[in-house]
Amino acid sequence: QVQLVESGGGVVQPGGSLRLDCIASGFTFSHTSMTWVRQAPGKGLEWIADIDPNGGTTRVTDSVKGRLTIVRNNIRHVMYLQMSNLKPEDTALYYCATYNYDYWGQGTQVTVSS
């Protein structure tokens, strides 16, 4: 069955960096656009970024441009979210999902705090 498993979250100080991984299985990953979504405490879901099947086209929400980069490795069936210069407002539960939101991972918590 389809599985998306995120990892890489943790506690980091402001200005720090993290890389989130999303390991995919159970579907043709190399044919599927993918997305990252986050949910901050007490807030709704926020789309962050998406990437086309071959990784050639990406979109990132304005609030994270220049700080978060979405990439993928179709051989390893993994999508990444490279995050740098993290801010307290980046604190959230981060989910990976297929582009149509049919399938989601369980989420990985990122906490930015001094």
C-alpha positions in Angstrom: 0.0 0.0 0.0 1.0 3.6 -0.3 3.3 4.8 2.5 4.9 8.2 3.1 7.3 8.3 6.1 8.8 11.6 7.2 11.9 12.0 9.4 14.4 14.5 10.3 12.5 16.8 12.5 13.8 18.0 15.9 14.6 21.0 18.0 16.9 23.6 16.6 17.9 27.1 17.5 16.9 30.1 15.4 19.2 30.4 12.5 19.8 26.7 12.4 19.2 24.1 9.7 17.4 20.8 9.3 16.7 18.4 6.5 13.4 16.6 6.4 13.2 13.3 4.5 10.0 11.8 3.0 10.4 8.1 2.0 7.8 6.9 -0.4 6.6 3.5 -1.3 3.6 1.7 -2.8 3.2 3.9 -5.9 5.1 5.1 -8.9 7.0 7.9 -7.1 8.9 9.0 -10.3 5.5 9.8 -11.9 4.0 11.7 -9.0 4.3 15.4 -8.1 4.8 15.8 -4.4 4.2 18.5 -1.8 5.2 19.6 1.7 2.6 21.0 4.1 2.9 22.2 7.6 0.7 22.9 10.6 1.8 25.3 13.3 0.4 25.0 16.8 -3.2 26.2 16.9 -3.3 27.0 13.1 -4.5 25.4 10.0 -2.6 23.6 7.3 -0.2 25.7 5.2 1.2 24.6 1.9 4.9 25.1 1.8 6.3 23.7 -1.5 5.8 21.2 -4.3 7.9 19.5 -6.9 7.1 17.9 -10.2 7.8 14.3 -11.0 11.3 14.7 -12.4 12.3 17.5 -9.9 12.7 20.1 -12.6 10.0 22.4 -11.5 9.5 23.5 -7.9 7.3 26.1 -6.1 7.8 27.5 -2.7 5.6 29.7 -0.6 6.8 33.3 -0.3 7.3 33.1 3.5 10.0 30.5 3.1 11.7 31.5 -0.1 15.4 31.5 0.1 15.3 29.4 3.3 13.6 26.2 2.3 14.5 24.1 -0.7 12.5 21.1 -2.0 14.3 18.3 -3.9 13.8 14.7 -4.7 15.7 11.6 -5.6 13.6 9.3 -7.8 16.1 6.4 -7.6 15.9 6.4 -3.8 12.1 7.3 -3.8 12.8 10.1 -1.4 11.8 13.8 -1.3 13.7 16.3 0.9 13.0 19.6 2.4 16.2 21.4 3.2 15.6 24.1 5.7 18.1 26.8 6.7 18.0 30.1 8.7 15.1 28.7 10.6 12.8 31.0 12.5 10.5 30.4 15.5 7.5 30.8 13.2 8.7 27.8 11.3 7.8 25.7 14.3 5.2 23.2 13.1 4.3 19.6 12.2 5.6 19.0 8.7 3.8 16.6 6.4 4.7 15.3 3.0 1.9 14.3 0.7 1.2 13.4 -2.9 0.3 16.5 -5.0 -3.4 15.7 -5.0 -3.3 15.2 -1.2 -4.7 11.7 -1.5 -1.8 10.3 0.6 -0.1 11.8 3.6 2.7 10.9 5.9 2.4 10.9 9.7 4.3 14.2 10.0 7.6 15.2 11.7 7.8 17.9 14.3 10.1 20.9 13.9 10.6 23.2 16.8 12.7 26.3 16.5 13.5 27.7 19.9 16.4 29.2 21.8 
